[in-house]
Amino acid sequence: MSGARSQGTSGDNRFGEFVKRKWLAIVLVLLLIVVAIQNGIGGDQATIFVLWGQVQLPTWLLVLIVFAIGVITGWVLARNRAARRARR
């Protein structure tokens, strides 16, 4: 049955399935981009207190750093979950 499909239909089907599974992540990344651009245009500075010091950086950079931390955390947790399932 899959041999009868054309290559274009198969690619379209894979893209549709990807969007169905990842729609929330796509929406959140688009929202992140909008927030980062809006804060980049405004030129605001954010002050972050880290232990005994403070760091001042552009707000758009803070948004991207928090996003990167979230991505890394999600990746690590997913990897640990997959390892636990593989041990069962």
PyMOL Python script that loads the backbone (N, CA, C, O; Angstrom):
from pymol import cmd

cmd.read_pdbstr("""\
ATOM      1  N   MET A   1       0.821  -1.182   0.000  1.00  0.00           N
ATOM      2  CA  MET A   1       0.000   0.000   0.000  1.00  0.00           C
ATOM      3  C   MET A   1       0.870   1.253   0.000  1.00  0.00           C
ATOM      4  O   MET A   1       0.591   2.196  -0.740  1.00  0.00           O
ATOM      5  N   SER A   2       1.923   1.276   0.822  1.00  0.00           N
ATOM      6  CA  SER A   2       2.773   2.452   0.861  1.00  0.00           C
ATOM      7  C   SER A   2       3.574   2.591  -0.434  1.00  0.00           C
ATOM      8  O   SER A   2       3.992   3.698  -0.772  1.00  0.00           O
ATOM      9  N   GLY A   3       3.797   1.496  -1.166  1.00  0.00           N
ATOM     10  CA  GLY A   3       4.510   1.567  -2.432  1.00  0.00           C
ATOM     11  C   GLY A   3       3.711   2.302  -3.490  1.00  0.00           C
ATOM     12  O   GLY A   3       4.289   2.850  -4.429  1.00  0.00           O
ATOM     13  N   ALA A   4       2.376   2.325  -3.353  1.00  0.00           N
ATOM     14  CA  ALA A   4       1.523   2.980  -4.326  1.00  0.00           C
ATOM     15  C   ALA A   4       1.496   4.499  -4.120  1.00  0.00           C
ATOM     16  O   ALA A   4       1.066   5.226  -5.016  1.00  0.00           O
ATOM     17  N   ARG A   5       1.936   4.984  -2.981  1.00  0.00           N
ATOM     18  CA  ARG A   5       1.930   6.423  -2.732  1.00  0.00           C
ATOM     19  C   ARG A   5       3.068   7.089  -3.476  1.00  0.00           C
ATOM     20  O   ARG A   5       4.138   6.512  -3.668  1.00  0.00           O
ATOM     21  N   SER A   6       2.809   8.321  -3.891  1.00  0.00           N
ATOM     22  CA  SER A   6       3.886   9.075  -4.521  1.00  0.00           C
ATOM     23  C   SER A   6       4.767   9.678  -3.436  1.00  0.00           C
ATOM     24  O   SER A   6       4.354   9.789  -2.282  1.00  0.00           O
ATOM     25  N   GLN A   7       5.968  10.063  -3.807  1.00  0.00           N
ATOM     26  CA  GLN A   7       6.920  10.603  -2.847  1.00  0.00           C
ATOM     27  C   GLN A   7       6.388  11.893  -2.230  1.00  0.00           C
ATOM     28  O   GLN A   7       6.579  12.115  -1.035  1.00  0.00           O
ATOM     29  N   GLY A   8       5.725  12.755  -3.011  1.00  0.00           N
ATOM     30  CA  GLY A   8       5.190  14.014  -2.500  1.00  0.00           C
ATOM     31  C   GLY A   8       4.120  13.787  -1.442  1.00  0.00           C
ATOM     32  O   GLY A   8       4.091  14.498  -0.438  1.00  0.00           O
ATOM     33  N   THR A   9       3.259  12.833  -1.641  1.00  0.00           N
ATOM     34  CA  THR A   9       2.211  12.547  -0.675  1.00  0.00           C
ATOM     35  C   THR A   9       2.802  12.029   0.625  1.00  0.00           C
ATOM     36  O   THR A   9       2.340  12.390   1.707  1.00  0.00           O
ATOM     37  N   SER A  10       3.817  11.187   0.526  1.00  0.00           N
ATOM     38  CA  SER A  10       4.459  10.645   1.718  1.00  0.00           C
ATOM     39  C   SER A  10       5.104  11.759   2.529  1.00  0.00           C
ATOM     40  O   SER A  10       4.992  11.778   3.755  1.00  0.00           O
ATOM     41  N   GLY A  11       5.777  12.685   1.859  1.00  0.00           N
ATOM     42  CA  GLY A  11       6.408  13.812   2.535  1.00  0.00           C
ATOM     43  C   GLY A  11       5.375  14.721   3.179  1.00  0.00           C
ATOM     44  O   GLY A  11       5.574  15.181   4.303  1.00  0.00           O
ATOM     45  N   ASP A  12       4.271  14.989   2.481  1.00  0.00           N
ATOM     46  CA  ASP A  12       3.195  15.809   3.030  1.00  0.00           C
ATOM     47  C   ASP A  12       2.586  15.144   4.257  1.00  0.00           C
ATOM     48  O   ASP A  12       2.276  15.814   5.243  1.00  0.00           O
ATOM     49  N   ASN A  13       2.416  13.824   4.196  1.00  0.00           N
ATOM     50  CA  ASN A  13       1.838  13.079   5.302  1.00  0.00           C
ATOM     51  C   ASN A  13       2.752  13.144   6.526  1.00  0.00           C
ATOM     52  O   ASN A  13       2.279  13.317   7.649  1.00  0.00           O
ATOM     53  N   ARG A  14       4.054  13.005   6.308  1.00  0.00           N
ATOM     54  CA  ARG A  14       5.003  13.084   7.420  1.00  0.00           C
ATOM     55  C   ARG A  14       4.990  14.469   8.051  1.00  0.00           C
ATOM     56  O   ARG A  14       5.040  14.599   9.274  1.00  0.00           O
ATOM     57  N   PHE A  15       4.923  15.498   7.221  1.00  0.00           N
ATOM     58  CA  PHE A  15       4.872  16.862   7.747  1.00  0.00           C
ATOM     59  C   PHE A  15       3.596  17.083   8.553  1.00  0.00           C
ATOM     60  O   PHE A  15       3.631  17.701   9.617  1.00  0.00           O
ATOM     61  N   GLY A  16       2.477  16.585   8.053  1.00  0.00           N
ATOM     62  CA  GLY A  16       1.206  16.706   8.772  1.00  0.00           C
ATOM     63  C   GLY A  16       1.243  15.996  10.114  1.00  0.00           C
ATOM     64  O   GLY A  16       0.746  16.520  11.111  1.00  0.00           O
ATOM     65  N   GLU A  17       1.822  14.821  10.141  1.00  0.00           N
ATOM     66  CA  GLU A  17       1.946  14.076  11.395  1.00  0.00           C
ATOM     67  C   GLU A  17       2.861  14.806  12.381  1.00  0.00           C
ATOM     68  O   GLU A  17       2.588  14.849  13.581  1.00  0.00           O
ATOM     69  N   PHE A  18       3.955  15.381  11.855  1.00  0.00           N
ATOM     70  CA  PHE A  18       4.870  16.136  12.709  1.00  0.00           C
ATOM     71  C   PHE A  18       4.145  17.318  13.352  1.00  0.00           C
ATOM     72  O   PHE A  18       4.290  17.557  14.551  1.00  0.00           O
ATOM     73  N   VAL A  19       3.365  18.055  12.558  1.00  0.00           N
ATOM     74  CA  VAL A  19       2.634  19.214  13.083  1.00  0.00           C
ATOM     75  C   VAL A  19       1.590  18.766  14.104  1.00  0.00           C
ATOM     76  O   VAL A  19       1.400  19.437  15.118  1.00  0.00           O
ATOM     77  N   LYS A  20       0.917  17.658  13.859  1.00  0.00           N
ATOM     78  CA  LYS A  20      -0.084  17.158  14.806  1.00  0.00           C
ATOM     79  C   LYS A  20       0.544  16.802  16.147  1.00  0.00           C
ATOM     80  O   LYS A  20      -0.053  17.046  17.195  1.00  0.00           O
ATOM     81  N   ARG A  21       1.737  16.228  16.122  1.00  0.00           N
ATOM     82  CA  ARG A  21       2.395  15.820  17.366  1.00  0.00           C
ATOM     83  C   ARG A  21       3.062  16.976  18.082  1.00  0.00           C
ATOM     84  O   ARG A  21       3.150  16.968  19.310  1.00  0.00           O
ATOM     85  N   LYS A  22       3.532  17.969  17.345  1.00  0.00           N
ATOM     86  CA  LYS A  22       4.356  19.034  17.933  1.00  0.00           C
ATOM     87  C   LYS A  22       3.692  20.408  17.896  1.00  0.00           C
ATOM     88  O   LYS A  22       4.394  21.414  18.008  1.00  0.00           O
ATOM     89  N   TRP A  23       2.358  20.494  17.743  1.00  0.00           N
ATOM     90  CA  TRP A  23       1.717  21.785  17.564  1.00  0.00           C
ATOM     91  C   TRP A  23       1.937  22.712  18.759  1.00  0.00           C
ATOM     92  O   TRP A  23       2.131  23.913  18.571  1.00  0.00           O
ATOM     93  N   LEU A  24       1.911  22.191  19.959  1.00  0.00           N
ATOM     94  CA  LEU A  24       2.099  23.041  21.135  1.00  0.00           C
ATOM     95  C   LEU A  24       3.516  23.605  21.172  1.00  0.00           C
ATOM     96  O   LEU A  24       3.702  24.783  21.476  1.00  0.00           O
ATOM     97  N   ALA A  25       4.504  22.792  20.871  1.00  0.00           N
ATOM     98  CA  ALA A  25       5.883  23.262  20.847  1.00  0.00           C
ATOM     99  C   ALA A  25       6.073  24.331  19.770  1.00  0.00           C
ATOM    100  O   ALA A  25       6.783  25.312  19.992  1.00  0.00           O
ATOM    101  N   ILE A  26       5.450  24.150  18.620  1.00  0.00           N
ATOM    102  CA  ILE A  26       5.551  25.130  17.537  1.00  0.00           C
ATOM    103  C   ILE A  26       4.946  26.463  17.962  1.00  0.00           C
ATOM    104  O   ILE A  26       5.537  27.517  17.728  1.00  0.00           O
ATOM    105  N   VAL A  27       3.772  26.421  18.587  1.00  0.00           N
ATOM    106  CA  VAL A  27       3.119  27.644  19.059  1.00  0.00           C
ATOM    107  C   VAL A  27       3.975  28.339  20.111  1.00  0.00           C
ATOM    108  O   VAL A  27       4.114  29.562  20.078  1.00  0.00           O
ATOM    109  N   LEU A  28       4.547  27.589  21.036  1.00  0.00           N
ATOM    110  CA  LEU A  28       5.377  28.184  22.082  1.00  0.00           C
ATOM    111  C   LEU A  28       6.649  28.806  21.519  1.00  0.00           C
ATOM    112  O   LEU A  28       7.067  29.867  21.985  1.00  0.00           O
ATOM    113  N   VAL A  29       7.270  28.178  20.536  1.00  0.00           N
ATOM    114  CA  VAL A  29       8.468  28.748  19.918  1.00  0.00           C
ATOM    115  C   VAL A  29       8.120  30.038  19.173  1.00  0.00           C
ATOM    116  O   VAL A  29       8.869  31.013  19.233  1.00  0.00           O
ATOM    117  N   LEU A  30       6.987  30.043  18.475  1.00  0.00           N
ATOM    118  CA  LEU A  30       6.558  31.272  17.801  1.00  0.00           C
ATOM    119  C   LEU A  30       6.297  32.392  18.805  1.00  0.00           C
ATOM    120  O   LEU A  30       6.654  33.544  18.560  1.00  0.00           O
ATOM    121  N   LEU A  31       5.676  32.055  19.934  1.00  0.00           N
ATOM    122  CA  LEU A  31       5.439  33.039  20.984  1.00  0.00           C
ATOM    123  C   LEU A  31       6.763  33.549  21.553  1.00  0.00           C
ATOM    124  O   LEU A  31       6.909  34.742  21.816  1.00  0.00           O
ATOM    125  N   LEU A  32       7.713  32.659  21.740  1.00  0.00           N
ATOM    126  CA  LEU A  32       9.046  33.049  22.208  1.00  0.00           C
ATOM    127  C   LEU A  32       9.685  34.042  21.248  1.00  0.00           C
ATOM    128  O   LEU A  32      10.264  35.038  21.682  1.00  0.00           O
ATOM    129  N   ILE A  33       9.587  33.783  19.966  1.00  0.00           N
ATOM    130  CA  ILE A  33      10.174  34.671  18.964  1.00  0.00           C
ATOM    131  C   ILE A  33       9.535  36.051  19.030  1.00  0.00           C
ATOM    132  O   ILE A  33      10.231  37.065  18.968  1.00  0.00           O
ATOM    133  N   VAL A  34       8.218  36.090  19.155  1.00  0.00           N
ATOM    134  CA  VAL A  34       7.511  37.370  19.241  1.00  0.00           C
ATOM    135  C   VAL A  34       7.954  38.142  20.481  1.00  0.00           C
ATOM    136  O   VAL A  34       8.241  39.336  20.392  1.00  0.00           O
ATOM    137  N   VAL A  35       8.014  37.481  21.630  1.00  0.00           N
ATOM    138  CA  VAL A  35       8.416  38.143  22.876  1.00  0.00           C
ATOM    139  C   VAL A  35       9.854  38.627  22.787  1.00  0.00           C
ATOM    140  O   VAL A  35      10.151  39.741  23.218  1.00  0.00           O
ATOM    141  N   ALA A  36      10.747  37.826  22.243  1.00  0.00           N
ATOM    142  CA  ALA A  36      12.157  38.224  22.122  1.00  0.00           C
ATOM    143  C   ALA A  36      12.302  39.436  21.202  1.00  0.00           C
ATOM    144  O   ALA A  36      13.064  40.354  21.504  1.00  0.00           O
ATOM    145  N   ILE A  37      11.576  39.444  20.081  1.00  0.00           N
ATOM    146  CA  ILE A  37      11.655  40.576  19.149  1.00  0.00           C
ATOM    147  C   ILE A  37      11.095  41.836  19.797  1.00  0.00           C
ATOM    148  O   ILE A  37      11.696  42.905  19.688  1.00  0.00           O
ATOM    149  N   GLN A  38       9.946  41.723  20.472  1.00  0.00           N
ATOM    150  CA  GLN A  38       9.358  42.891  21.126  1.00  0.00           C
ATOM    151  C   GLN A  38      10.300  43.464  22.175  1.00  0.00           C
ATOM    152  O   GLN A  38      10.433  44.683  22.282  1.00  0.00           O
ATOM    153  N   ASN A  39      10.948  42.614  22.940  1.00  0.00           N
ATOM    154  CA  ASN A  39      11.865  43.096  23.968  1.00  0.00           C
ATOM    155  C   ASN A  39      13.170  43.593  23.360  1.00  0.00           C
ATOM    156  O   ASN A  39      13.822  44.463  23.938  1.00  0.00           O
ATOM    157  N   GLY A  40      13.558  43.064  22.221  1.00  0.00           N
ATOM    158  CA  GLY A  40      14.748  43.560  21.542  1.00  0.00           C
ATOM    159  C   GLY A  40      14.547  44.952  20.990  1.00  0.00           C
ATOM    160  O   GLY A  40      15.462  45.775  21.017  1.00  0.00           O
ATOM    161  N   ILE A  41      13.348  45.223  20.486  1.00  0.00           N
ATOM    162  CA  ILE A  41      13.025  46.539  19.942  1.00  0.00           C
ATOM    163  C   ILE A  41      12.956  47.575  21.061  1.00  0.00           C
ATOM    164  O   ILE A  41      13.384  48.716  20.887  1.00  0.00           O
ATOM    165  N   GLY A  42      12.405  47.166  22.228  1.00  0.00           N
ATOM    166  CA  GLY A  42      12.257  48.094  23.343  1.00  0.00           C
ATOM    167  C   GLY A  42      13.579  48.496  23.961  1.00  0.00           C
ATOM    168  O   GLY A  42      13.684  49.587  24.522  1.00  0.00           O
ATOM    169  N   GLY A  43      14.588  47.651  23.874  1.00  0.00           N
ATOM    170  CA  GLY A  43      15.896  47.971  24.425  1.00  0.00           C
ATOM    171  C   GLY A  43      15.952  47.958  25.946  1.00  0.00           C
ATOM    172  O   GLY A  43      16.839  48.575  26.537  1.00  0.00           O
ATOM    173  N   ASP A  44      15.015  47.262  26.589  1.00  0.00           N
ATOM    174  CA  ASP A  44      15.003  47.200  28.045  1.00  0.00           C
ATOM    175  C   ASP A  44      16.151  46.352  28.571  1.00  0.00           C
ATOM    176  O   ASP A  44      16.639  45.444  27.898  1.00  0.00           O
ATOM    177  N   GLN A  45      16.565  46.670  29.783  1.00  0.00           N
ATOM    178  CA  GLN A  45      17.601  45.901  30.479  1.00  0.00           C
ATOM    179  C   GLN A  45      16.962  45.190  31.667  1.00  0.00           C
ATOM    180  O   GLN A  45      16.079  45.737  32.329  1.00  0.00           O
ATOM    181  N   ALA A  46      17.409  43.986  31.927  1.00  0.00           N
ATOM    182  CA  ALA A  46      16.938  43.214  33.077  1.00  0.00           C
ATOM    183  C   ALA A  46      18.106  43.055  34.048  1.00  0.00           C
ATOM    184  O   ALA A  46      19.244  42.824  33.640  1.00  0.00           O
ATOM    185  N   THR A  47      17.804  43.183  35.326  1.00  0.00           N
ATOM    186  CA  THR A  47      18.813  42.972  36.358  1.00  0.00           C
ATOM    187  C   THR A  47      18.490  41.670  37.066  1.00  0.00           C
ATOM    188  O   THR A  47      17.384  41.488  37.575  1.00  0.00           O
ATOM    189  N   ILE A  48      19.455  40.770  37.097  1.00  0.00           N
ATOM    190  CA  ILE A  48      19.270  39.473  37.734  1.00  0.00           C
ATOM    191  C   ILE A  48      20.251  39.371  38.888  1.00  0.00           C
ATOM    192  O   ILE A  48      21.438  39.660  38.737  1.00  0.00           O
ATOM    193  N   PHE A  49      19.749  38.960  40.032  1.00  0.00           N
ATOM    194  CA  PHE A  49      20.588  38.776  41.208  1.00  0.00           C
ATOM    195  C   PHE A  49      20.987  37.314  41.291  1.00  0.00           C
ATOM    196  O   PHE A  49      20.134  36.437  41.422  1.00  0.00           O
ATOM    197  N   VAL A  50      22.287  37.053  41.214  1.00  0.00           N
ATOM    198  CA  VAL A  50      22.819  35.699  41.255  1.00  0.00           C
ATOM    199  C   VAL A  50      23.733  35.596  42.469  1.00  0.00           C
ATOM    200  O   VAL A  50      24.799  36.210  42.524  1.00  0.00           O
ATOM    201  N   LEU A  51      23.287  34.806  43.437  1.00  0.00           N
ATOM    202  CA  LEU A  51      24.013  34.629  44.687  1.00  0.00           C
ATOM    203  C   LEU A  51      24.344  35.987  45.303  1.00  0.00           C
ATOM    204  O   LEU A  51      23.435  36.665  45.781  1.00  0.00           O
ATOM    205  N   TRP A  52      25.595  36.405  45.311  1.00  0.00           N
ATOM    206  CA  TRP A  52      25.957  37.657  45.962  1.00  0.00           C
ATOM    207  C   TRP A  52      26.157  38.800  44.968  1.00  0.00           C
ATOM    208  O   TRP A  52      26.446  39.921  45.386  1.00  0.00           O
ATOM    209  N   GLY A  53      26.015  38.553  43.692  1.00  0.00           N
ATOM    210  CA  GLY A  53      26.220  39.596  42.693  1.00  0.00           C
ATOM    211  C   GLY A  53      24.973  39.850  41.878  1.00  0.00           C
ATOM    212  O   GLY A  53      23.927  39.243  42.111  1.00  0.00           O
ATOM    213  N   GLN A  54      25.089  40.732  40.940  1.00  0.00           N
ATOM    214  CA  GLN A  54      23.987  41.005  40.031  1.00  0.00           C
ATOM    215  C   GLN A  54      24.513  41.145  38.613  1.00  0.00           C
ATOM    216  O   GLN A  54      25.644  41.574  38.387  1.00  0.00           O
ATOM    217  N   VAL A  55      23.666  40.772  37.670  1.00  0.00           N
ATOM    218  CA  VAL A  55      24.026  40.817  36.260  1.00  0.00           C
ATOM    219  C   VAL A  55      22.957  41.619  35.543  1.00  0.00           C
ATOM    220  O   VAL A  55      21.762  41.426  35.769  1.00  0.00           O
ATOM    221  N   GLN A  56      23.396  42.523  34.674  1.00  0.00           N
ATOM    222  CA  GLN A  56      22.444  43.285  33.881  1.00  0.00           C
ATOM    223  C   GLN A  56      22.627  42.886  32.420  1.00  0.00           C
ATOM    224  O   GLN A  56      23.743  42.906  31.900  1.00  0.00           O
ATOM    225  N   LEU A  57      21.526  42.522  31.761  1.00  0.00           N
ATOM    226  CA  LEU A  57      21.585  42.095  30.378  1.00  0.00           C
ATOM    227  C   LEU A  57      20.295  42.482  29.683  1.00  0.00           C
ATOM    228  O   LEU A  57      19.294  42.740  30.350  1.00  0.00           O
ATOM    229  N   PRO A  58      20.294  42.530  28.360  1.00  0.00           N
ATOM    230  CA  PRO A  58      19.073  42.864  27.627  1.00  0.00           C
ATOM    231  C   PRO A  58      17.967  41.836  27.911  1.00  0.00           C
ATOM    232  O   PRO A  58      18.238  40.645  28.065  1.00  0.00           O
ATOM    233  N   THR A  59      16.733  42.312  27.977  1.00  0.00           N
ATOM    234  CA  THR A  59      15.608  41.434  28.305  1.00  0.00           C
ATOM    235  C   THR A  59      15.447  40.328  27.269  1.00  0.00           C
ATOM    236  O   THR A  59      15.120  39.195  27.624  1.00  0.00           O
ATOM    237  N   TRP A  60      15.673  40.640  25.989  1.00  0.00           N
ATOM    238  CA  TRP A  60      15.520  39.614  24.957  1.00  0.00           C
ATOM    239  C   TRP A  60      16.510  38.479  25.182  1.00  0.00           C
ATOM    240  O   TRP A  60      16.195  37.316  24.930  1.00  0.00           O
ATOM    241  N   LEU A  61      17.709  38.818  25.656  1.00  0.00           N
ATOM    242  CA  LEU A  61      18.709  37.791  25.925  1.00  0.00           C
ATOM    243  C   LEU A  61      18.291  36.929  27.107  1.00  0.00           C
ATOM    244  O   LEU A  61      18.493  35.715  27.100  1.00  0.00           O
ATOM    245  N   LEU A  62      17.711  37.558  28.120  1.00  0.00           N
ATOM    246  CA  LEU A  62      17.200  36.805  29.268  1.00  0.00           C
ATOM    247  C   LEU A  62      16.117  35.822  28.824  1.00  0.00           C
ATOM    248  O   LEU A  62      16.096  34.679  29.281  1.00  0.00           O
ATOM    249  N   VAL A  63      15.224  36.254  27.945  1.00  0.00           N
ATOM    250  CA  VAL A  63      14.163  35.375  27.432  1.00  0.00           C
ATOM    251  C   VAL A  63      14.780  34.166  26.727  1.00  0.00           C
ATOM    252  O   VAL A  63      14.344  33.035  26.940  1.00  0.00           O
ATOM    253  N   LEU A  64      15.776  34.397  25.904  1.00  0.00           N
ATOM    254  CA  LEU A  64      16.417  33.294  25.178  1.00  0.00           C
ATOM    255  C   LEU A  64      17.189  32.365  26.111  1.00  0.00           C
ATOM    256  O   LEU A  64      17.215  31.154  25.894  1.00  0.00           O
ATOM    257  N   ILE A  65      17.818  32.921  27.143  1.00  0.00           N
ATOM    258  CA  ILE A  65      18.540  32.087  28.105  1.00  0.00           C
ATOM    259  C   ILE A  65      17.580  31.186  28.871  1.00  0.00           C
ATOM    260  O   ILE A  65      17.852  30.001  29.065  1.00  0.00           O
ATOM    261  N   VAL A  66      16.454  31.754  29.305  1.00  0.00           N
ATOM    262  CA  VAL A  66      15.459  30.947  30.026  1.00  0.00           C
ATOM    263  C   VAL A  66      14.911  29.856  29.112  1.00  0.00           C
ATOM    264  O   VAL A  66      14.700  28.728  29.556  1.00  0.00           O
ATOM    265  N   PHE A  67      14.678  30.178  27.844  1.00  0.00           N
ATOM    266  CA  PHE A  67      14.210  29.177  26.888  1.00  0.00           C
ATOM    267  C   PHE A  67      15.231  28.056  26.724  1.00  0.00           C
ATOM    268  O   PHE A  67      14.871  26.878  26.719  1.00  0.00           O
ATOM    269  N   ALA A  68      16.503  28.422  26.591  1.00  0.00           N
ATOM    270  CA  ALA A  68      17.557  27.412  26.428  1.00  0.00           C
ATOM    271  C   ALA A  68      17.637  26.507  27.655  1.00  0.00           C
ATOM    272  O   ALA A  68      17.815  25.296  27.525  1.00  0.00           O
ATOM    273  N   ILE A  69      17.508  27.090  28.840  1.00  0.00           N
ATOM    274  CA  ILE A  69      17.510  26.275  30.066  1.00  0.00           C
ATOM    275  C   ILE A  69      16.341  25.303  30.056  1.00  0.00           C
ATOM    276  O   ILE A  69      16.493  24.145  30.443  1.00  0.00           O
ATOM    277  N   GLY A  70      15.173  25.766  29.615  1.00  0.00           N
ATOM    278  CA  GLY A  70      14.004  24.890  29.530  1.00  0.00           C
ATOM    279  C   GLY A  70      14.195  23.758  28.535  1.00  0.00           C
ATOM    280  O   GLY A  70      13.804  22.621  28.801  1.00  0.00           O
ATOM    281  N   VAL A  71      14.793  24.063  27.391  1.00  0.00           N
ATOM    282  CA  VAL A  71      15.046  23.041  26.372  1.00  0.00           C
ATOM    283  C   VAL A  71      16.010  21.990  26.905  1.00  0.00           C
ATOM    284  O   VAL A  71      15.783  20.791  26.741  1.00  0.00           O
ATOM    285  N   ILE A  72      17.077  22.437  27.538  1.00  0.00           N
ATOM    286  CA  ILE A  72      18.070  21.496  28.077  1.00  0.00           C
ATOM    287  C   ILE A  72      17.446  20.637  29.171  1.00  0.00           C
ATOM    288  O   ILE A  72      17.680  19.429  29.222  1.00  0.00           O
ATOM    289  N   THR A  73      16.655  21.253  30.044  1.00  0.00           N
ATOM    290  CA  THR A  73      15.990  20.493  31.109  1.00  0.00           C
ATOM    291  C   THR A  73      15.043  19.447  30.529  1.00  0.00           C
ATOM    292  O   THR A  73      15.037  18.300  30.976  1.00  0.00           O
ATOM    293  N   GLY A  74      14.249  19.834  29.543  1.00  0.00           N
ATOM    294  CA  GLY A  74      13.337  18.884  28.902  1.00  0.00           C
ATOM    295  C   GLY A  74      14.065  17.750  28.228  1.00  0.00           C
ATOM    296  O   GLY A  74      13.624  16.602  28.286  1.00  0.00           O
ATOM    297  N   TRP A  75      15.179  18.057  27.586  1.00  0.00           N
ATOM    298  CA  TRP A  75      15.972  17.029  26.908  1.00  0.00           C
ATOM    299  C   TRP A  75      16.544  16.034  27.916  1.00  0.00           C
ATOM    300  O   TRP A  75      16.502  14.823  27.696  1.00  0.00           O
ATOM    301  N   VAL A  76      17.077  16.554  29.020  1.00  0.00           N
ATOM    302  CA  VAL A  76      17.648  15.673  30.045  1.00  0.00           C
ATOM    303  C   VAL A  76      16.561  14.792  30.662  1.00  0.00           C
ATOM    304  O   VAL A  76      16.768  13.592  30.839  1.00  0.00           O
ATOM    305  N   LEU A  77      15.417  15.369  30.986  1.00  0.00           N
ATOM    306  CA  LEU A  77      14.334  14.583  31.585  1.00  0.00           C
ATOM    307  C   LEU A  77      13.813  13.520  30.624  1.00  0.00           C
ATOM    308  O   LEU A  77      13.529  12.396  31.039  1.00  0.00           O
ATOM    309  N   ALA A  78      13.684  13.863  29.351  1.00  0.00           N
ATOM    310  CA  ALA A  78      13.230  12.880  28.361  1.00  0.00           C
ATOM    311  C   ALA A  78      14.243  11.757  28.206  1.00  0.00           C
ATOM    312  O   ALA A  78      13.870  10.593  28.069  1.00  0.00           O
ATOM    313  N   ARG A  79      15.514  12.102  28.226  1.00  0.00           N
ATOM    314  CA  ARG A  79      16.565  11.085  28.128  1.00  0.00           C
ATOM    315  C   ARG A  79      16.547  10.146  29.321  1.00  0.00           C
ATOM    316  O   ARG A  79      16.695   8.933  29.172  1.00  0.00           O
ATOM    317  N   ASN A  80      16.364  10.717  30.512  1.00  0.00           N
ATOM    318  CA  ASN A  80      16.306   9.878  31.714  1.00  0.00           C
ATOM    319  C   ASN A  80      15.070   8.975  31.690  1.00  0.00           C
ATOM    320  O   ASN A  80      15.144   7.813  32.090  1.00  0.00           O
ATOM    321  N   ARG A  81      13.945   9.500  31.226  1.00  0.00           N
ATOM    322  CA  ARG A  81      12.723   8.700  31.147  1.00  0.00           C
ATOM    323  C   ARG A  81      12.911   7.553  30.156  1.00  0.00           C
ATOM    324  O   ARG A  81      12.478   6.430  30.419  1.00  0.00           O
ATOM    325  N   ALA A  82      13.551   7.827  29.022  1.00  0.00           N
ATOM    326  CA  ALA A  82      13.792   6.781  28.030  1.00  0.00           C
ATOM    327  C   ALA A  82      14.738   5.711  28.592  1.00  0.00           C
ATOM    328  O   ALA A  82      14.556   4.522  28.328  1.00  0.00           O
ATOM    329  N   ALA A  83      15.732   6.126  29.354  1.00  0.00           N
ATOM    330  CA  ALA A  83      16.668   5.160  29.952  1.00  0.00           C
ATOM    331  C   ALA A  83      15.953   4.281  30.973  1.00  0.00           C
ATOM    332  O   ALA A  83      16.204   3.078  31.038  1.00  0.00           O
ATOM    333  N   ARG A  84      15.076   4.865  31.758  1.00  0.00           N
ATOM    334  CA  ARG A  84      14.317   4.061  32.744  1.00  0.00           C
ATOM    335  C   ARG A  84      13.427   3.054  32.040  1.00  0.00           C
ATOM    336  O   ARG A  84      13.332   1.906  32.475  1.00  0.00           O
ATOM    337  N   ARG A  85      12.769   3.464  30.953  1.00  0.00           N
ATOM    338  CA  ARG A  85      11.900   2.547  30.216  1.00  0.00           C
ATOM    339  C   ARG A  85      12.709   1.426  29.578  1.00  0.00           C
ATOM    340  O   ARG A  85      12.236   0.292  29.500  1.00  0.00           O
ATOM    341  N   ALA A  86      13.913   1.724  29.125  1.00  0.00           N
ATOM    342  CA  ALA A  86      14.749   0.704  28.492  1.00  0.00           C
ATOM    343  C   ALA A  86      15.220  -0.335  29.495  1.00  0.00           C
ATOM    344  O   ALA A  86      15.446  -1.489  29.133  1.00  0.00           O
ATOM    345  N   ARG A  87      15.369   0.064  30.754  1.00  0.00           N
ATOM    346  CA  ARG A  87      15.813  -0.880  31.795  1.00  0.00           C
ATOM    347  C   ARG A  87      14.699  -1.829  32.215  1.00  0.00           C
ATOM    348  O   ARG A  87      14.983  -2.900  32.750  1.00  0.00           O
ATOM    349  N   ARG A  88      13.469  -1.476  31.994  1.00  0.00           N
ATOM    350  CA  ARG A  88      12.334  -2.342  32.397  1.00  0.00           C
ATOM    351  C   ARG A  88      12.188  -3.553  31.552  1.00  0.00           C
ATOM    352  O   ARG A  88      11.284  -4.358  31.778  1.00  0.00           O
TER     353      ARG A  88
END
""", "prot")
cmd.dss("prot")
cmd.show_as("cartoon", "prot")
cmd.util.cbc("prot")
cmd.orient("prot")
